[in-house]
Amino acid sequence: MNSTKVDELDPIDQEQFRLLKKLFGAFTAVERSASKGKEVELEKYLTENMSDYIDSQELPV
């Protein structure tokens, strides 16, 4: 498998990579909390931690 350094990607691909990495971290944190028996609302967690990336026009009213 070939590997590419993130800084070698074009700016749009770099931003997409950062977003995917952040989303993966969010899902990992939610999964970790759930495995410890803690209830986590995924929508609330994503809203609090991913608000820079959420299009407010797509949110339900």
Secondary structure, 3 states (H helix, E strand, C coil): CCCCCHHHCCHHHHHHHHHHHHHHHHHHHHHHHHHCCCCCCHHHHHHHHCCCCCCHHHCCC
